[in-house]
Amino acid sequence: MRAGHSATAGHVVVLGASLAGLLTAAALGSAGWTVTLLERDALTDRPEPRPGVPQGHQPHVLLYRGLSAIEELLPGLRWELIVAGGVPLDTGDLAWLGEQGWAPFGTPAFELVSATRPLVEHVVRQRVKALPGVQLHSGTRVSGLRRPAGGTGWVVECPGNAPLTAELVVDASGRGSRLPIWLARSGFGEVATTIVDARVGYASRVYSAPADHLGPVAGILMLLTPQSPCGGVALPVEGGNWMVAAVGAGDRRPPRDAAGFDAFLGRLRDPALADFARSARPVGDIVVHRRTGNVRHYYDRMKNWPTGLLVVGDASCAFNPVYGQGIAVAACQALLLRKALPSVSGLRPGWERRLMRRLARAAELPWAIATGEDLRYTDSESGRSPIDALFGRWSHELDRLAVHGDLRAQRTLDRIYHLVGSPAGMFHPALIASAARARLFGLPTPVPRPPLGDHSRQTTAR
Ligand SMILES: Cc1cc2nc3c(=O)[nH]c(=O)nc-3n(C[C@H](O)[C@H](O)[C@H](O)COP(=O)(O)OP(=O)(O)OC[C@H]3O[C@@H](n4cnc5c(N)ncnc54)[C@H](O)[C@@H]3O)c2cc1C
């Protein structure tokens, strides 16, 4: 335990033991804090979906920035995920249908370890539970926070259990966090919140098929576009299975019934996903999820921020999941905590507010990417700033180049998508020159459809 002067010194209570909470515990545990994770769900020792993470039935992609940040926090985790069944693949081997056509196929890009969400969380949880100084209490719901009479720190209320005291509380309780209500009730004021909701819905089903079912194609991703707000994904996961998701926005959200699900896949811009679903064996029910809006609480801008309180993950900023950013942002925030908090005892009063600003900055670019796109699906595209509109138009120009075979444009977009590149890289002189050439002399022929043809003939009886 860190040196301190009271019973709560060096003790942090983390609300929620999903990925943001676990990664926070990994960061603070390794920095010498005593960490208590409180989780409402009764957790088991198996990778399985659970009520507190209803999105666990849906496909989860771990962006390269997320995978590398988690590896930094928990060295060896990537390999443990693969040993547990995660499927390593190169995103350059995905059949990727964007707004303007197929992305170039078969050029090396970023590694992705594809696994179900419960497996990722399970592997991370096993590692975090084994860290010295970290304790996880499952089946423990937090009902409120209060200041101890005449003291500093927090008293964390958990019905049916003795209250816990802590020097620091980190809220990692996800989209449903009650913190805005608790803060308002305690006199800290209201938090400003922005919501951009493209009303995206997921319907997912697990299929049985080997990881090489599509030959050289590692998986399929078909993006929604404002003109055709329906898409989907098929990715190999552990256990010889694939996750297939139908994704649609607004009144084009996919249904829960099998016939409607198949019909939805059949109406997409390309038959690849419908062909896949026909050629593999479904092994589970269809599960839908529709709570997907971008929601950002501006805690970093509150005038009166309490001492000893931080907020991470979806509890502070949740994204439309089609961009696959939530876990990567939570992992980057955990790295920030690890860097900032060992020296907290030497910091000037107000460190929490400064750290909250840095945590908020970690969400800045992902937020701009997600909301910049999603405003195109709502009636409020005018809500875009001129800078965001410029970035949006230019990224569409780069996408146009990429689907006509410009590998530099493709790599640049990939780097931004995986949160490893700066948006400034989009304005490299070579890219500006390519765009100007294309305007003057026209574009080469579009890249061909990836080699998806054969599997549709291997139809398996259901
Ligand atoms: C359909 C869908 C698909 C997604 N796909 C991706 C993807 O491809 N890639 C990606 O990076 N992200 C994806 N996400 C986002 C990702 O799931 C989250 O960003 C990630 O889980 C981190 O969230 P979190 O830990 O902050 O919150 P959550 O995962 O929501 O967890 C919150 C935790 O807090 C617990 N809790 C809540 N209230 C209390 C309480 N009062 N007391 C105690 N415990 C409490 C809950 O039980 C839960 O365990 C997707 C989300 C959705 C909805």
The ligand as an ORCA input file, in Angstrom:
! r2SCAN-3c Opt
* xyz 0 1
  C     -23.301     -3.729    -29.700
  C     -21.953     -3.269    -29.188
  C     -20.805     -3.667    -29.842
  C     -19.568     -3.193    -29.422
  N     -18.454     -3.508    -30.144
  C     -17.265     -3.012    -29.769
  C     -16.102     -3.308    -30.521
  O     -16.150     -3.944    -31.579
  N     -14.900     -2.820    -30.069
  C     -14.817     -2.052    -28.928
  O     -13.718     -1.634    -28.563
  N     -15.914     -1.751    -28.213
  C     -17.121     -2.204    -28.599
  N     -18.225     -1.892    -27.857
  C     -18.070     -1.058    -26.649
  C     -17.542     -1.888    -25.477
  O     -18.466     -2.909    -25.184
  C     -17.276     -1.004    -24.257
  O     -16.635      0.171    -24.646
  C     -16.413     -1.750    -23.260
  O     -17.153     -2.789    -22.701
  C     -15.889     -0.905    -22.115
  O     -16.967     -0.518    -21.397
  P     -16.959     -0.256    -19.832
  O     -16.108     -1.217    -19.088
  O     -16.729      1.196    -19.643
  O     -18.508     -0.525    -19.511
  P     -19.337     -1.865    -19.614
  O     -18.658     -2.865    -20.434
  O     -20.714     -1.482    -19.965
  O     -19.311     -2.403    -18.133
  C     -19.870     -1.740    -17.030
  C     -19.728     -2.679    -15.829
  O     -20.154     -2.011    -14.655
  C     -21.021     -2.881    -13.926
  N     -21.915     -2.032    -13.139
  C     -22.841     -1.153    -13.627
  N     -23.444     -0.515    -12.609
  C     -22.891     -0.995    -11.463
  C     -23.104     -0.712    -10.078
  N     -24.018      0.181     -9.667
  N     -22.368     -1.376     -9.169
  C     -21.425     -2.297     -9.577
  N     -21.199     -2.594    -10.862
  C     -21.909     -1.949    -11.793
  C     -21.725     -3.692    -15.014
  O     -22.283     -4.879    -14.506
  C     -20.570     -3.944    -15.969
  O     -19.803     -5.046    -15.580
  C     -19.476     -2.340    -28.270
  C     -20.636     -1.957    -27.594
  C     -21.859     -2.388    -28.062
  C     -23.102     -1.883    -27.368
*
